Amino acid sequence: MRLRTVLRADGRGCAQVGVDGVWHSTASADVAELLASPRWRESWRPAPESTQLRSAPLVRTAAKVICCGHNYRAHISEMGHPEPRHPTLFAKFTDTLTAWDADIVLREPAEVWQLDWEAELAVVVGSHLRHAEPRSARAAIAGYAVANDFSVRSRQRRTSQWLQGKAFEATTPLGPDLVTADEIDPADGLRISCRVNGVQVQDGCTGDLVFSPAELLSYISDFTPLRPGDVVLTGTPGGVGAARIPARYLEVGDVVETEIEGIGLLRNRIVA
């Protein structure tokens, strides 16, 4: 089963459920609101035909967006860091999320901004979690989606705290769909990749994760509750622009494609 959020012509959001390739409408404004309903698997109806639907972030009302850095062994190695004993976490705000096909706005001059790509597996929480063991945390995963944690490296490096380089408005595309956890498992080793103008820059596997999605949710739930619709980004594989010699950052006109095997594809153009 797949879930997605779309915008109607009047700007109102609508969560949809995809079953056997057919999309059905719900009364929920986004996937987060849908997952908060205990009977969400039964709350849909056939979607009316419409050519006026627009794409939207998968989740528009998440209470929490929590991200893990340094979680792929290849990326840890290329950045010259030791493997962490505990997850390296930071938060985003909900307004950092944007649609799977949205333009990413780059401030000029580009060489000062240093906009970088980070392909990521996103986990969407499906039920309340607090002080959860990994087994319980895994059972609470609603599903998985594709994200790109576009990062402003010049801001990120100003201090030891990463927030200001990670929280620019509308710089984290999320979607296009959520694939439910009963249909796919990152433990199987899903290919995760990123291409810039058709050239592959990242090519990793979810089997390279240091901390699994269930371990991350368990760890996070020990200090803060997680609720349906909350989003956890699990880190990026090797191949980011900042690690290249010389470093390579995005420019106006670049097209970034982020893909995870069996889940979906983001396509975002960098604009001024």
VENRA-V673831 format. One record per residue. N is the residue number from 1. PHI is phi in radians with two decimals (none if undefined). BURIAL is b if it has 16 or more other ideal C-beta (glycine too) atoms within 10 Angstrom, else e. D_LAST is the distance of its C-alpha to the last C-alpha in Angstrom with 1 decimal. Layout:
N,PHI,BURIAL,D_LAST ; N,PHI,BURIAL,D_LAST
This chain:
1,none,e,36.9 ; 2,-2.14,b,33.2 ; 3,-2.18,b,31.4 ; 4,-2.66,b,28.1 ; 5,-2.07,b,26.5 ; 6,-2.22,b,25.3 ; 7,-1.93,b,24.4 ; 8,-1.37,e,26.8 ; 9,-1.06,e,26.1 ; 10,-1.49,e,27.0 ; 11,1.59,e,24.4 ; 12,-1.33,e,27.2 ; 13,-1.46,b,27.0 ; 14,-2.60,b,29.6 ; 15,-1.43,b,30.6 ; 16,-2.18,b,32.1 ; 17,-2.02,b,34.6 ; 18,-1.79,b,34.8 ; 19,-2.22,e,38.4 ; 20,0.95,e,39.4 ; 21,1.41,e,36.2 ; 22,-1.94,e,36.7 ; 23,-1.66,b,34.5 ; 24,-2.20,e,36.2 ; 25,-1.46,b,35.0 ; 26,-2.26,b,35.9 ; 27,-1.49,e,36.2 ; 28,-1.45,b,33.8 ; 29,-1.39,b,30.3 ; 30,-2.81,b,28.8 ; 31,-1.13,b,30.1 ; 32,-1.06,b,30.9 ; 33,-1.14,b,33.1 ; 34,-1.08,b,34.7 ; 35,-1.16,b,35.7 ; 36,-1.26,b,37.2 ; 37,-1.52,e,39.8 ; 38,-1.03,e,42.8 ; 39,-1.92,e,43.4 ; 40,-1.10,b,39.9 ; 41,-1.18,e,41.1 ; 42,-2.04,e,43.3 ; 43,-1.74,b,41.3 ; 44,-1.81,b,39.5 ; 45,-2.48,e,40.5 ; 46,-0.97,e,39.5 ; 47,-1.37,b,36.1 ; 48,-1.21,e,36.2 ; 49,-1.14,e,34.7 ; 50,-2.69,e,31.3 ; 51,-1.84,e,28.5 ; 52,-1.85,e,26.4 ; 53,-1.31,b,25.6 ; 54,-2.08,e,22.0 ; 55,-1.27,b,21.0 ; 56,-2.58,b,20.8 ; 57,-0.98,b,20.9 ; 58,-0.92,b,24.4 ; 59,-2.12,b,25.4 ; 60,-1.99,b,24.2 ; 61,-2.25,b,27.1 ; 62,-1.08,b,27.8 ; 63,-1.28,b,29.8 ; 64,-2.44,b,28.8 ; 65,-2.20,b,26.2 ; 66,-2.03,b,27.7 ; 67,-2.15,b,26.5 ; 68,-2.00,b,28.6 ; 69,-1.74,b,27.5 ; 70,0.91,b,29.6 ; 71,-2.13,b,31.2 ; 72,-1.87,b,31.2 ; 73,-1.03,b,33.8 ; 74,-1.15,b,31.8 ; 75,-1.24,b,28.8 ; 76,-1.02,b,31.3 ; 77,-1.15,e,32.9 ; 78,-1.18,b,29.8 ; 79,-1.57,e,28.8 ; 80,1.32,e,32.4 ; 81,-1.91,e,33.5 ; 82,-1.31,e,36.8 ; 83,-1.16,e,37.0 ; 84,-1.30,e,36.9 ; 85,-1.46,e,39.9 ; 86,-2.33,e,37.9 ; 87,-1.05,b,34.5 ; 88,-1.63,b,31.7 ; 89,-1.95,b,30.0 ; 90,-2.56,b,27.2 ; 91,-2.03,e,25.9 ; 92,-2.06,b,22.7 ; 93,-1.79,e,22.5 ; 94,-1.04,b,22.5 ; 95,-1.33,e,19.2 ; 96,-1.33,b,17.4 ; 97,-1.33,b,18.5 ; 98,-2.52,b,16.6 ; 99,-1.30,b,17.6 ; 100,-1.10,b,18.3 ; 101,-2.04,e,16.0 ; 102,-1.30,b,13.2 ; 103,-1.24,e,9.5 ; 104,-1.85,b,8.4 ; 105,-1.49,e,5.5 ; 106,-1.86,b,5.1 ; 107,-1.31,e,6.1 ; 108,-1.66,e,7.1 ; 109,-1.38,e,9.5 ; 110,-1.08,b,9.2 ; 111,-1.17,e,12.9 ; 112,-1.46,e,13.6 ; 113,-1.27,b,11.8 ; 114,1.00,b,13.6 ; 115,-1.43,b,12.1 ; 116,-2.09,b,15.1 ; 117,-1.75,b,16.5 ; 118,-2.65,b,19.8 ; 119,-1.16,b,21.6 ; 120,-2.51,b,24.0 ; 121,-1.50,b,27.0 ; 122,-1.81,b,26.9 ; 123,-1.94,b,30.3 ; 124,-1.94,b,30.9 ; 125,-1.33,b,34.0 ; 126,-1.96,b,36.6 ; 127,-2.66,b,39.3 ; 128,-1.13,e,40.2 ; 129,-2.30,b,40.5 ; 130,-2.69,e,42.2 ; 131,0.91,e,44.0 ; 132,-1.57,b,43.8 ; 133,-1.32,e,45.1 ; 134,-0.93,b,43.0 ; 135,-1.11,e,45.1 ; 136,-1.16,b,44.5 ; 137,-1.11,b,40.8 ; 138,-1.08,b,40.5 ; 139,-1.18,e,42.3 ; 140,-1.58,b,39.9 ; 141,-1.36,b,36.8 ; 142,-1.27,b,35.7 ; 143,2.99,b,33.6 ; 144,-2.27,b,30.6 ; 145,-2.52,b,27.0 ; 146,-1.73,b,24.1 ; 147,-2.43,b,21.3 ; 148,-2.31,b,18.6 ; 149,-1.54,b,18.5 ; 150,-0.99,b,15.1 ; 151,-2.14,b,16.0 ; 152,-1.61,b,14.6 ; 153,-1.12,b,17.5 ; 154,-1.09,b,17.4 ; 155,-1.40,b,18.1 ; 156,-1.04,b,20.4 ; 157,-1.55,e,22.6 ; 158,-1.12,e,23.2 ; 159,-2.40,e,26.2 ; 160,-1.33,e,28.3 ; 161,-1.66,e,26.8 ; 162,-1.54,b,23.7 ; 163,-0.85,e,22.6 ; 164,-1.15,e,19.9 ; 165,-1.62,b,18.0 ; 166,-2.03,b,18.6 ; 167,-2.04,b,18.2 ; 168,-1.12,b,14.6 ; 169,-1.01,e,14.3 ; 170,0.96,b,13.6 ; 171,-2.10,b,13.2 ; 172,-2.21,b,16.6 ; 173,-1.13,b,17.1 ; 174,-2.43,b,20.8 ; 175,2.56,b,23.1 ; 176,-1.16,b,23.5 ; 177,-2.27,b,27.2 ; 178,-1.69,b,29.6 ; 179,-1.72,b,32.5 ; 180,-1.13,b,35.6 ; 181,-1.15,b,37.4 ; 182,-1.38,e,40.5 ; 183,-1.89,e,38.7 ; 184,-2.66,b,36.9 ; 185,-2.44,e,37.5 ; 186,-1.04,b,35.2 ; 187,-1.11,e,38.5 ; 188,-1.29,e,39.1 ; 189,1.47,e,36.4 ; 190,-1.54,b,33.4 ; 191,-1.27,e,31.0 ; 192,-2.17,b,27.5 ; 193,-2.51,b,24.9 ; 194,-2.44,b,21.3 ; 195,-2.19,b,19.9 ; 196,-2.04,b,16.8 ; 197,0.93,e,16.7 ; 198,1.47,e,20.3 ; 199,-1.71,e,21.6 ; 200,-1.24,e,23.2 ; 201,-2.02,b,22.3 ; 202,-2.30,b,24.2 ; 203,-2.61,e,27.6 ; 204,-2.26,b,29.7 ; 205,-2.52,b,32.2 ; 206,-1.15,b,32.8 ; 207,-1.24,e,36.3 ; 208,-1.58,b,34.9 ; 209,-1.17,b,34.1 ; 210,-1.32,b,36.1 ; 211,-1.96,b,36.3 ; 212,-1.23,b,36.5 ; 213,-0.95,b,34.9 ; 214,-1.14,b,38.3 ; 215,-1.13,b,38.8 ; 216,-1.12,b,35.5 ; 217,-1.10,b,36.3 ; 218,-1.08,b,39.8 ; 219,-1.10,b,38.7 ; 220,-1.13,b,36.2 ; 221,-1.17,b,38.8 ; 222,-1.32,e,41.2 ; 223,-2.05,e,39.4 ; 224,-2.66,e,37.5 ; 225,-1.22,e,38.2 ; 226,-1.95,b,36.0 ; 227,-2.27,b,36.0 ; 228,-0.92,b,35.1 ; 229,1.67,b,31.4 ; 230,-1.15,b,30.5 ; 231,-2.11,b,28.1 ; 232,-2.17,b,28.7 ; 233,-1.60,b,26.4 ; 234,-1.75,b,28.7 ; 235,1.88,b,26.8 ; 236,-2.13,b,25.2 ; 237,-1.33,b,27.2 ; 238,-1.13,b,27.1 ; 239,1.98,b,24.4 ; 240,-1.23,b,21.5 ; 241,-1.13,b,19.4 ; 242,-1.16,b,20.8 ; 243,-1.56,e,24.3 ; 244,-1.39,e,23.9 ; 245,-2.14,e,25.5 ; 246,-1.28,e,23.4 ; 247,-1.06,e,20.7 ; 248,-2.19,e,17.8 ; 249,-2.05,b,14.4 ; 250,-1.34,b,11.4 ; 251,-2.24,b,8.9 ; 252,-1.00,e,6.0 ; 253,1.73,e,8.4 ; 254,-1.13,b,10.8 ; 255,-2.03,e,12.9 ; 256,-1.93,b,14.9 ; 257,-2.00,b,18.2 ; 258,-2.09,b,20.4 ; 259,-2.44,b,24.1 ; 260,-2.20,b,27.3 ; 261,-0.90,e,30.6 ; 262,1.36,e,32.2 ; 263,-1.99,b,29.5 ; 264,2.85,b,26.3 ; 265,-2.39,e,23.0 ; 266,-1.75,b,19.3 ; 267,-2.43,e,16.7 ; 268,-2.24,b,13.0 ; 269,-1.69,e,10.0 ; 270,-1.55,b,7.1 ; 271,-2.23,e,3.8 ; 272,-1.38,e,0.0
